[in-house]
Amino acid sequence: MDQDNQIFISLQQDYEKHLRRKTLGRQERNRNRSNLQESVAVITFDFENVFALPKCNVSKVFYMEKLNCYNLTGHCSTNGITYCSIWHEYICGRAINYLASALIKILINVVMDNPTLEKIILWSDSCVP
């Protein structure tokens, strides 16, 4: 019973540490977002859920092979615009190098829309690959 108690306490401490780090990260992100300098952009990006096409509720179509589509979305703090990079599995997959390419494409568009930028801060909650 003592070993089970130690494991529980260790897990609880790890969870509390995770919560503290999550709170500190959000506070830092919010501080960055509140920066109103036009020369600094905060880009918050996330890899959205994979969606399969065609979308249909008819059972014969539902079980057909579908095309997986990927979407990396980024929001820019300076102009409030949301940028999306969308592709399907026959173009490329969702490995880290493809996500990096999608992010670069988003950043190129951000810079084109905000030519006075001197600094870009990137935030992501979790892009697993």
N, C-alpha and C positions, 0 to 999 in steps of 0.2 A: 504494500500500500504506500510505503514511503517513496518508492521509486516512481509510482504513478503520480504522486503529489509533486515530485520534483519536475517531472515531464510537463505537468499541467502549469506549474509556475513558470517554467522556461518558455512554454508556448505563449502564456499570457504576457510575459515580458517582451517577447518578440513582437507580439501584436501591438502592444502599447508603444514600442519603439517605431513600428511601422506607422501608427497613427500620428505620432509626433512629427516624423519625417514628412508625411503627407500634408500635415497642416503647415509646416514650414515651407514646403514647396509651393503650396497654394498662396501663402502670404507673399512669397518672393515673386511669383507670377503676377499677382495682383499689383504689387509695387511696380513691376515692369510695365504692366498695362496702363497704370495711372500716369506714366511718363507722357507728357503732352508735347514733347519736342517733335517737330516735323521731320527732323533728321534721323529719328530713331523709330524703327518699326518693330512691333512684337508680332511674330507669326505663330499662332497656335495651330498645330496640325494634328490630324488623326487619320488613321487608316480605318475607313468605315467597313461595315459588314460586307462580306462577299454576297452578291446577289446573282441569281441564276436566271437566264432568259431562255426561252420565252416564259413569261409568268402566266399560268393558266390553271384553272381549277378542274378542268375536264381530265378525268383519270387517264385516258389514253395518251394525252399530251403530257400529263404530269410526270409519267414514268419514262418519257423519252429523254435521250441525252440532251443536256442543256449546256449552254455557254456560260461559264463563270465570268463575272465582270467584277473589276476591282475599282476602288475609288479612294484616292488620297485627297483629303480636303484640308485647306488651310485658310485661316481667317487673319486678315491684316488689321492691326490696330489703327493705323494712320488714316485709312480711307473707309474702313468698315466693310470692305469687299471680301467675299468668300470666294476662294479659287478652288477649282476641282481639277484633278488629273484623273481621267477615267480611261481604262483599257480593259481588254478581255484576254482570256487565257491563251488565245492563239497568237496574240501579239507577243506576250511574254507572261511570266508568272508573277508571283508575289514575294520573291526572295528579296533580300535587303538591297541588292544592287538595283533592282527595278524600282523599289520604293525610293531609293536615293535619286534615281533619274527623274521620277515623278516629282519629288520635292524640288529638285533643281529647276524643273520646268515651271513650277509654281513660283519659285523665287525670281526667275527671269521675268515673269509677268508682273510680279510685285515691283521690281526695280524699274521696269518700263513704265508702270503707272505712277511711280513715285521717284522721279529722277533726282530729287534732292536728298535722298537717303544717304546717310553716312554709316549707319550701323543697323544691323538686323539681329534681333534676339529671337531664337527659336525655342518653342515650348511644345512638348508632346506628352500626353499622359502615358501612353504605352503603344508603341508600334512593335508588336511582338517580333517579326522577323528582324 
